[in-house]
């Protein structure tokens, strides 16, 4: 089987990749397994030093890597460069903090007994990663877990295989031994066999809820731990005291970053009726003012959707919602130009049961819901199978903080849209998955918490 990558802004063919055959898969897994024992015994200080080298390699090639992302999946190039910079940051964070996060935890038990918990790596970890943040999602996994002593096998999305090769070369250029991080150009049908292989000890996936269910079932069958970061339909709650003009501008950014193709993007805008008219007017103006165009142009705010089928699916969701009674306030039609461009779109009067109410809209489409008070705002915010991220906007931070425990989500931000940050844990609840990435919580996910008792 072969995979062809195309530029979503131009439909230009970029490259053709050959899917890994059985021999390549065997060689990859064998090398990873063989490398693990030596890598785990390498001093942690040396693994930290190598990770610091990765940050340098990333920054040295920032423009090159950013343009690769832009060509393969359409991300505006300035946002792609910011993504590379964020990857360098997560590498620096764990290069500085891994020893602290993985130090033995001494526990008082019996006088004269030394008892503690050590954090030991589990082995080769399969990382199944998506196309929308083709560098960040990988480095969010690799920086902590390779430094903890695991080795990584990356199964990236086929439309960003060029990015996968770049990432593998970055680790090698930074001085990592062969086999500590490997990109495997596998087909989706091969993933189950890789998970079943005894040499793979754990799995992490960022992707759709459907993919998460499949990986969870396969991992469970073989008693392998998995971490799942899945979809989201995140609420953006605007209370009646919010500074509407500022919040509307933040809302447009929060909805359209990465051309709207983000699991943690704000998608459902839950607005108090006292400010709803003003918010909608300003929000529509902000969305309509964004520049949709060539993602290589630094003036572009919104690039193309990553594939034609994704654009078609998004437009079908919008059309079905409008047919069900939603009001289209701006956008709503694919642009009549080369490439897969969809304009920033706002829907109001969204009825229950339509896609804009019940499904994740993975593109620059916002659904607005008007509520009468905080109680209804919480109810609407929680009226979803997802629970990845949420934000609350108010002039009174204490008021927003009081609402945070009531919102069913792995992340709640007050007066800031949801984002991932190496310093704090990131993960979802409900159909948005389970397990933790980032911070000291994340680096320990793929470790054995071993009790050591010495009398």
Buried (B, 14 or more C-beta within 10 A) or exposed (E): EEBEBBBBBBEEEBEEBEBBEEEBBEBBBEBBBBBBEEBBEEEBEEBBEBBBBBBBBBBEBBEEBBBBBBBBBBBBBBBBBBBBBBBBBBBBBBBEBBBEBBEEEEEEEEEEEEBBEBBEBBBBBBBBBBBBBBBBBBBBBBBBBBBBBBBBBBBBBBBBBBBBBBBBEBBBBBEBBEBBBBBBBBEEEBBBEBBEBEBBBBBBBBBBBEBBEBBBEBBEEBEBBBBBBBBBBBBBBBBBBBBBEEBBBBBBBBBBBBBBBBBBBBBBBBBBEBBBEEBBEBBBBBBBEBEBBBBBEEEBBBBBBBBBEBBBBBBEBBBBBBEBEBEBBBBBEBBEEEBBBBBBBBBBBBEEEBBBBBBBBBBBBBBBBBBEEBEBBBEBBBBBEBBBBBBBBBEEEEBBEBBBEBBBBBBBBBBEBBBBBBEEBBBBBBBBBBBBBBBBBBBBBBBBEEEEEEE
